[in-house]
Amino acid sequence: SDSVLVGMATKRVAKSAVDWAKFAKLVPAEEQGVFQTLKGKQDGYITKVQSLPEALPGIDFAKYKAVVPEFAATIDSFTKAYAAVTVPYPGDQGKTAEIEAAAKEQMVENEVWVK
């Protein structure tokens, strides 16, 4: 299922990278509703990720071989293919640096606007 694949491809999230308390102080009062929605979605994502298994679920191929011995060779090939499956953890493809650069640019624009 898709949730198993997502779980395999996602490392465990031990701690949020966002300092939500600091973030909340920076959000204007009229935007608190939007902020709470964002935080709720992120909390839901973290909960979902942590509920998923870290590895592929086990399959008892020996049981299948016992039930359908005429397909033993096929089951052996499935066993090897299943054991070879790896799902790499996706990187950020440079997006973090791009976001940080945009944030710095925005801060400069904010400083000009505040003055």
N, C-alpha and C positions, 0 to 999 in steps of 0.2 A: 504494500500500500504506500501511498505518497508520504504518509506521516512517518513510516519506518525509514524511508529514504532521507527525509528531512532530518530525522534524528541521527542517522548515521553520518550525514554530511555536516552536522553542526556540533562543534565542541561544546562541552558543558560550560554554561555561563555561571561562574561562581559569584561574580560581583558586577554590578552595573558599571559601565564606563561613564555614566552620566551622574553628576552630583546633583540630584533632584532638589535637594534643599537649597543649594546655591542658585540653581536655575529658577526655582519658584520665587526667590527674592527679586530676580531680575524681570519677572513678567509683570506687566502693568495690571492693575486691578481689573480693568475691563476685558483683559485677555485671559483671566484665570480659568474660565470655562473651557477655552480651547486648550490651555495648558493641561488641565485635568483630563481631557479627552486623550491627548497625546500620551500622557503618563499612563493612563489606563490601558491603552493599546500596547504600550511597551511592556507593562507588567504582565498583560495577557500573553504576549509573545514569550517572555522569559519563562512563565509558568508552563507553557506548552513545550518549549524546548527542553526544560528540565524533566518533563514527564515522559519524554521519549527515550528509548533504549540507546545506549552508547554504541552498540554493535548489532550486527545482523542477528535476527533470531535464529536459533538452531533448527536444523531440519534433520530428522532421523532417517537418513537415506537407507540404512540397513532395514528398517521397517518396510520401506517401499520395495526393496529387493526381495524381501520375504513374501510380500503380497503378490508381486508380479515378477517372478524370477525370469520370465522370458525376455524381460527388458533390462536385465542386469547390466549389459554393456552401456545402454543409454543412461541408466541411473548412475553408473560410474562416471560417465562424461559430465552429467549434471553436477555430481559431487565435486569434481575437479573445477568446473566452471564456477560453482558457487563459492568454493574456497578461495578462488582467485579474485573475486569481486572486491574492489576497494573504491571507496568514494572519497576523493580528496576534499579537504576542508577548503572552501573557496576563499581566496584572498580578496583584498579590497581593490585590486587593480589600480592603485594610485588614487583612489577616490578620497581617502582620508586627507592626503596632502592637498588635493583640490578643494576640499571643503574648508580646511584650515586656511588656505590662501584666500578663499572667498570671504571667510569670517574676518580676516585681518583687513581686507579691503573695505568691508562693511563697517568695521570699527572706525576706520579713517573717515569714511563718509559720515558716520554718526557724530564724530568729534566736530566736524565742520558744521553740521546741522545744529548741534547743541550750542556752539559759540554764537 
